Amino acid sequence: MLTATRVRVDIDGAELLPETSIALDRGRAVAVRGPNGAGKTTLLRVLAGRMRPSAGEARLFGAALDERDRAVRAHIAALIEPPSLYPDLTLRDHIALIDAAWSGNAAAPAGERPRWAGLGTDALERFGIAALADRFPNELSSGQRQLVSLAVTLARPCSVLLLDEPEQRLDPDRRGIVAETLRAARSAGVAIAFASHDPVLVAQVADGEVHVGGAPGTP
């Protein structure tokens, strides 16, 4: 579904991502592991089409990857940097806006339609923050903002899900909700790649691992 073959990223003589290959298949989850600074986030940016590799290539359904392509944006949902939240919209407003923005995917030809409809307006409930629906972003704690970031990312339809440390700032119970939600997306046919330092989350969700910039087992 989504592949990166021998991709490498160098900027101004600095290596941001050593040569790495990864293949994401329908209904499978791959954990991206490696030490801090190894290039895990850079690899996810390449997979999302947000960064062009210095060498190698990334392809979605066999076609060149570019996030400016509407089809790429329709199929790939990514939480790599914290999403921009509108200060004067409540969380309920954010989810409604996302649901309305992506609702047109249902009318797309079958071959162009994302494989998973996403959580839609149930996203806040799924992550246990429905009680916060009428709050504004500035009224949230750090952990609550992370849950909102996950909710707005998984609310929309997608075929591929890319996540950078989805467990950060969450307690064990909330991490369990993340694991359960990712397994549900995987069961619906979504291809998932997620960078994580949490061995429990990796064990609960991943079918395999790709190591970046270090030997397997490097934290």
N, C-alpha and C positions, 0 to 999 in steps of 0.2 A: 504493500500500500504506500509506504513512505520509506525511502532508502537514502542513506548517505554513504557514498563509496570513497574511501581513502580521502576524506576531507581534512584539510588543514587550514588554519587561519593564522596569518602573520600580519602584523601592523607595525610599520616603522621599525622593522628589524626585531620586534618582540613576538615570540610565539604564544598566541592566545589559545590555540588548540593544536596538539600534536596529531599526526595522522591517525584518523579513527574511522571505522566503518560501523554502520548499524542498519538493521532492517526491521521495520515495524509491520507486523501482519495483523489482519483483522482478528479481533477478539483475543489479542495477546498483549501483555504488558512487559516492558523492559525497564529495569532499574539502571540508571546511569550512575556509576560509582566512581570514586576517586578522591584524592586529597583536595583540600581547599586550594583554589587557584589553578587546578589542573586543566580546566577548560570545559567543565560540565555545562555551565550556563552558556558558554559560547556554542557548544554543540547544539543545545536546544534552540538557540537563535538561528543557527544554520538550518535546522530542521523546520523551523517556522517560516523560513524564507526572509527573515529580518536581517540576515547577514550573509553576504556572498563569500564562499570559501576562497582562499588563495589558491588552493589546489583541490582536485577531486570534484565531485558533483553530488547534488541532492535532487531527488526526483519524487514527485507525487503522482501515483498511478502512471508512472513511466514518462511523465512530462516534466520539463524543467521547472524548478521551484522558484516562485517570486511572489511575495505577499501582496504586490500590487495587482496580481491577477485575482479577479473576483472569485473564481472557482477555488483557488487556494484558500482564500479567506473563508469561503463557505464551508470547507471541509476541515480546517485546522483551528482548534480552540487552544489557546496557550496562556498559561499564567507563568510568565518569566520575570517580568517586573511587576510591582504592584499596579493594578489598573487605576486609571484616573477616575475619581469619583466626583460628581457634581456637588458642591457644598450646599446648594439650596434645594436638593432633591432628597427625599427620604429613601431608605432602603427599599421600601415597597415601590417607589417611583422608579428606582434604578432597574429593578427586575422587570417591571412593566415595560420600560423603555427597551430593554434588551429583547424581551419576548416579542414586542411589536416589530422591532428592527429585523429580526430573523424569521418572522412568520412566513415570509414569501418563499422560503425554501420548500415549503410543502407543495407549492405549485410548480416547482422545477421538474424537468423531465427525470424519470426514474434514475437514469445513469448519472445525473448530476446532483442528485439529492443526497445530503449527508445521511449516514447510516443510522445515526441515533438522534432522536428528537430533542435530547437534553432534558433538564429538569423543569424548564419553564417557570411558571409562577410558583411551583412547589420548592424552589431552590432554597429559600430561607428556612422553610420547615425541615427540609432534609438535613441541613447543617445545624439544626437546633437553635436558630436565632429568629424564629418567627415573632417572638415577643419584642424584638427590636425593630420591627418593620417600619414603625413611624419615627424612628430616630434619624438624625442627620449624621453624615460621616464624622463630624468633629465631636460627636457624643460617644464615640466608640473607643474601647480599650484596644491595645495592640493585638491581643488575641482575637477580639471580635472583628477587627479589620481584616485579619487573615481569613476568618470564616466568610466574611463578606466577599473578599477577593475570590475565594473558591466558588461561592454561590454565583457570582456574576459570570464566572468563566464557564461553569457547568450548566448554567441556565439555558444556553444556546445550543442549537444542533451542531453536530460535528461528526466526522469520521475518524479524526486523529486528535488525541489529547496530549498536550505537552505541559509538564508541570515542573517547576524548579523549587525543590524543597517544600512540598505542600504541607508538611508537618510542622513547619517552624512556628514557634510561639504558641503551640497548642498543647494542652494537657493530654494524658493518655486516653481519657474518654473521648475527647474530640478527635484524636488521631484514629481511634477506632471507627468513628463516623466517616472519616476520610477514606479509610481502607474499605469500608463497606460500600461507599459510593463508587469508588474506583472499580471495585469488583463488579458492581452492577453495570457500569458503563462497558467494561470489558465483555461481560456476558451478552451485552446488546450488540457486540461486533465492533466496538471502538478499538483502535490501535493506540496504545498508551506508551509514552516514554516519560519517566519522571526521575529527576535527580534527588537523591535522598541520602542522609547520614543515619537514618533510623533503621536498624536491622530488623526490627519487628514489622514495620510497615513494608519493607522490602519482602520479607518472608510471607506476609499476608496477601500481597498484591502481585508481585512480579513472577513471570514465567521464566525469566532469564535476566542476565546482567551484562552490561558493557562497561569495561573499566577504562577510564580516561586518565592518562598521565601517571600511572602508577600500577604496581602489581596488584592482582586480585587480593582482596582482603584489606587493602590500605584504607584507613578510615577517612 
